[in-house]
Amino acid sequence: MNDLAINLMRLRKLNGLTQQAAAETAGISRVAYRNLEKGDAEPRGKTLRALAEAFNASVMDLLAPVPQLKSLRFRANSKMSEQERAQGRQIVVRTGNWLQDFNELECLLNTQQPVRLKTFCKGTQPKTVAVKLRAELLPHKCDCVPDLCELLENTGVKIFLLDFHMSEMSGLSVGKADGGPAMAINTGNKMPVERQFFSIAHELGHLVLHQDSYGKASDKLTVDQEAEADRFAAAFLMPDELFIKEWNENRGLHWVDAVLKTKRHFKVSYQSVIHHLIDIGKLADKSAYKKFRADYKDRYGKELHWRNDEPRPLDQFDLVEDRFATLVHDALDKELITVSRTAEILDVSIEDLRNRMKSWEVVK
């Protein structure tokens, strides 16, 4: 009953409905609905189905246990609307359910990945940590991170790539207490792949630098830690020495093309490249962003918008998480889970799952 009450409130706010509107849409009285949302009444099956339809959800969504994440790190934007905050809570619920499924699959298959991710003492400089961690995780002569998801999965970090259906959140992460370390990254249409790469590295920075912040309320998380995670991400993806080497190799190109080539090499946004050039003193100030957009338009005839418009963007297949899908495939193949449970875990219809299963038969 408590799970139902929590789910009703979450889904109602997610749909931007008042209690009165929710009751009217479901065909019940406001008092009856209020009692359900307070946990003071038990609904009939017909009412449950009507509520699920009103909230564009399933009966299972209404009755599903709400995951309690004790080590969540999720910093909400203070300017978010109530509906956006409800969407944020929906992302947390989905992440919690995904993480439970991930750990259940690992147990069923006896393939738990040991956590090899080191954490560092509070106060350690982000760039120092990034250099040390990169040296441990990457081959010695590797200039750029070849497969970021695989690299982190090999250290025991679980990665959930998910369309948040909102642009105010780039990602969140979960500590070991809930079966992590894990992170959920926003892959929505307004989030370029380059920004998703950076978000993964940003959450990695929190996991190794800010262990004491996990489990704290969103409003207790500081802006300083966000800045530290950004500095870590930049240093991890494009260390100064390798960045300067790559930039110097491109010095004969038009500066716009040099930025584009450098960004594709390190799989970061053009803004990250320009920011790094300013940091190391090769560009004077922030007016370089405006200069780049103007020169890009003159050179290629296309206007760039500030936030999410990415020139010569990476493709979605440049960033793919595949371990979870592999676990699901193997568990189904060994008949450790049913077809319906598989569809539930992958959040697809039975028909879509059967089509995917047919595709597996193409290659033996």
Secondary structure, 3 states (H helix, E strand, C coil): CHHHHHHHHHHHHHCCCCHHHHHHHHCCCHHHHHHHHHCCCCCCHHHHHHHHHHCCCCHHHHHCCCCCCCCEECCCCCCCCHHHHHHHHHHHHHHHHHHHHHHHHHHHHCCCCCCCCCCCCCCCCHHHHHHHHHHHHCCCCCCCCCCHHHHHHCCCCEEEEECCCCCCCCEEEECHHHCCCEEEEECCCCCCHHHHHHHHHHHHHHHHHCHHHCCCCHHHCCHHHHHHHHHHHHHHHCCHHHHHHHHHHCCCCCHHHHHHHHHHHHCCCHHHHHHHHHHCCCCCCCHHHHHHHHHHHHHHCCCCCCCCCCCCCCCHHHCCCCHHHHHHHHHHHCCCCCHHHHHHHHCCCHHHHHHHHHHHCCCC
